[in-house]
Structure formats: structure tokens, C-alpha cells
Amino acid sequence: MHYYSPIGFHTQYHLIQQLYPPRLEGRWVKYNKWNKESCLLCLPGRCNHALELAYAYHKIGLRSFIIGITPIIRSWYPMPNGVGDQQEAIDGILPAVKVIEEVIKIIETKVGIPRSKIVLAGHSAGAVMAIMVGALSSSPFAGIISHCGAILDPEMLPNCRCSNTPFLLTHSKDDFIFEWHERFMPMFTTLKENKYRVYTVIDKEAGHCITDRQLELSKLFIEEVTK
């Protein structure tokens, strides 16, 4: 199961900075609308659509209400230029968190599913957003899943506010976007030091993609935390 984040659109995104914070597509992806007991909110990576991740979970039989939201410009925050030049990207994360929080409030109030039964799952840049929304929330989520992502600056992570929120990190050691030693391990170390509940599913050679094993184990994680 592969969900690569396309690259090579750097110039395009710098031409549309006025669209940050991101505006969302008006039509959300939805599966299993009958289930009002739990929800999986899918956040796509840069240049991707939420349909890809949402459908992958639906296809393997996840019975939670699955919702996918997609920024109109297919980007949550400006493109970073590596760890040494990413301030513009970092500055765009908190405004995007507010956009996602507005969606979560709609799920809570209009759908009737509480935050404690909502899992956020993101791929790549969407994983960055899932982690940040979970870390900044003052109330616990059922869980947070990061597929192939890592916080741009580990210092952005506060001390754990909700010890009841488990974080599942799926990653590959040969990830070429969020590199293992440069991105993933500094974030993982900071999460542990700041007392987050962290679980991992690691593969050696899968690149910047979600493997079938990672997806199946993530499904089991969702089913467990939303009981």
C-alpha cells in the first residue's frame, strides 16, 4: 500500500502563500456514516487528497465513521527547505491546527462523536498536523496516528497535556522525506522525554509510504482505543 508525497511543487506553493492558513474543500470524504460511536479523521500529505488514506482504511474494513478533509491547495503549511530553512513552514502550522480544530468541533457538536472517540490519522505533512493537534489539545483524543511524518521542530512539542492520548508512529528507516535520523528520531526522543504515550510500527525498507502491515496494525490500534 503506497502513498507517496509528490515533490517538485516548491515554486507553485510559494506563489500562493496568501492561501495560508489553508481553506478546505467544501466536500468531505465520508465512509460508514451510520457509525456515530467513533470517528477516524484523515489528514492527507502535501499534494495528496484525503480520499487516498480514507479509502485505504475503509477498504481494509475499519468500521468507524471515516472522514477525510483536504486543503484546496493540497498543503497544510508552506514547504520547508530542510531543517536549516523552515521557519516559514513552522509559522504555518499553528494556523492550520486551528482549521483542523474547527472540523473537530463540528464532528463533536453536529455528528455527536466526542473527542475521546476520535482518532486523527495523517500521512507525511498530514501526520505533522495530526501530532500537533494531539499535542496541543487540552482534552484527550482516542488516539493519534502518524504515517511517515515527524514534527519539523521538536521544540514545538509541549510537555504532555493528555496522558490518555496514545500516539502511534508508523515509519520506515529509509524514508527520504522525513529522514530517520534527521527528523524521526529527534521527534521520537522528545515525545518520550515529554511523557507522551508512544507506540511505533517501524519497517526498514518502505520509503515514504504506508505498508500493508502498518495499515493493518493501525486499524487494530483504532479498534482498541475506540472501544
SULGI-V892572 format. One record per backbone hydrogen bond with DSSP energy under -0.5 kcal/mol. CO is the residue of the C=O (numbers start at 1). NH is the residue of the N-H. Records with the same first field share a line. If there is no record, write none. Layout:
CO->NH ; NH
This chain:
4->6
9->13
10->14
11->15
12->15
13->16
14->17
16->19
17->20
23->72
26->28
29->68
31->66
32->35
34->36
38->65
39->41 ; 119
40->42 ; 67
41->121
42->44 ; 69
43->123
45->48
49->52 ; 53
50->54
51->55
52->56
53->57
54->58
55->59
56->60
57->62
58->61
64->66
65->40 ; 67
66->31
67->42
68->29
69->44
70->25
71->74
74->47
82->81 ; 85
85->81
86->90
87->91
88->92
89->92 ; 93
90->93 ; 94
91->95
92->96
93->97
94->98
95->99
96->100
97->101
98->102
99->103
100->104
101->105
102->106
103->107
104->108
105->109
106->110 ; 111
107->112 ; 113
112->114
114->117
115->118 ; 142
117->39
118->142 ; 143
119->41
120->145
121->43
122->147
123->126
124->127 ; 128
125->129
126->130
127->131
128->132
129->133
130->134
131->135
132->136
133->137
142->166
143->120
144->168
145->122 ; 147
146->148 ; 170
147->124
153->156
154->157
156->158
162->165
164->166
165->197
166->144 ; 168
167->169 ; 199
168->146 ; 170
169->201
170->148
171->203
172->175
177->179
179->183 ; 184
180->185
183->187
184->188
185->189
186->190
187->191
188->192
189->193
190->194
191->196
192->195
194->160
196->198
197->167
199->169
201->171
203->173
204->174
207->209
209->211
211->215
212->216
213->217
214->218
215->219
216->220
217->221
218->222
219->223
220->224
221->225
222->226
224->227
